[in-house]
Amino acid sequence: MAQKRPTGLGKGLDNLIPKKIEKPKGKPVTEKVVGEPLMEEYVTLKVNDIEMNPDQPRKAFDEDSLLELAESMKQFGVITPITVTKKEGYYEIVAGERRWRAAKMAGLKEIPARVQEYTEQEILLVSLIENLQREDLNPIEEAMSFKRLLEEFDLKQDEVAERVSKSRAAVTNSLRLLKLQDKVQQMIIDELISTGHARALLAIENEKEQYLLANRIFDEKLSVREIEKYIKQLKKPKKTKKVEKGKEGFVYKNLEETLKKVMGTKVKINEKSKGKGKIEIEYYSEEELERIYDMILSVDRH
């Protein structure tokens, strides 16, 4: 059944991926297919002849959501066909693993599918775009996918942004999440902290402190604004109190020189506020310490 290809997200796909359609033997889908717009003819494949792509971007699937979809499929069948590519002896899922999983849970023996030839890199891009369209990826899965596109396609960040119809800033901010400590990344996946919290934590370079602060965010239910304020105070350099040295500083310097001559060793006057301070007298041997001690005692006897 020929319909229009979807537009919007992934609009650069036509230039990147050529249309190479393989039509396997199988009965065509005759019922009306609704949902995402389709272009080529679809066939039904045996569910057991299909395997998941181990490198697909999405790793986490909500069990309750799958059960709900499986129940719907028992009543109405598979509304939107999946996309697969042919391998040696089986078909590998390019887009629609969630639908395939639910179909298996529902006990369906067959599933509608479009079979198309893709390279490994093309499979990654199609899988990523399909998941982004459905907002199925968690922030870390999305960031890992962008990273793979950069490395495996040898693309620049602005080129990746164009392929997935996102701003370059969005791609950059997503990739920055991968700089977080592994346990903090897992907290994002588990939705214990938000991406807003995560971006704030990037200012903490020490991984242990980063993780401890992430746990504090969760335990105390801190807002993004609260944690940003806390980190700002944490990073703020401590002001050292400067002692103004005017006439008093000159007097102290003269006193130091006088005491140095009398004591025969280095003397330091450390003045504090409100006329307070301390005098430091250095010595460099036990004999010198005894000499200074005797000198102080002799002054006391006089």
Protein Blocks (a to p, Z undefined) as FASTA:
>chain_A
ZZdddehehilmmmmmccdddddeddddfbdcehjddfbdcddddfklpccdfkbfblbd
cfklmmmmmmmmmmnopfbacdddddehiacdfbhplmmmmmmmnopabdcdddddddfk
lmmmmmmmmmmmnopacfklmmmmmmmmmmmnopafklmmmmnopafklmmmmmmmmmpc
fklmmmmmnomacfklmmmmmmpmblklmmmmmmmmmmnopafklmmmmmmmmmpccddd
ddddffkmmmmmmmmmmmmmmnopacdddddeehiacdddddfbfklmmmmmmmmmmmmm
ZZ
